[in-house]
């Protein structure tokens, strides 16, 4: 399994490490777990149930990216899909974190926007982000399907995930690069199913 990259490695070596992680991800996840995630998201969105997406830092940007592709378009012309990024509403995030706790900024929004049969997609390279874990606990209590995009092993999210998509690496940048490939593929497949 890929470990953290060296600060002294060449760009060519870095690209090689990235390729190794992507290859290992394809072999480890195969199409079973990823297919299950695609089916869950397509079913929920096809029934006009929300896909909620959350993460912190770079994973917050990934959450925005995913919802942007689904609300807007990825490759095909089709209707907008009910995908909501929980990481992007600054007023909600800052008000709730200031008055209560940053640990519950996502679970509060799951309570507000989630519904039975909907999907929560949480992104955390460690799998241990407290606010993402709390969101998964809330989602499960509401009968939502939980999908986690993590690094190797899934951390605390592994036990709370209906579908775990854990990249076999401990290097945050390499995990994030693999996440982009995973969710681009998910967006393309979901769009193809729903646009048809």
Order of alpha helices (4+ residues) and beta strands (2+ residues): alpha-alpha-beta-alpha-beta-alpha-alpha-beta-alpha-beta-beta-alpha
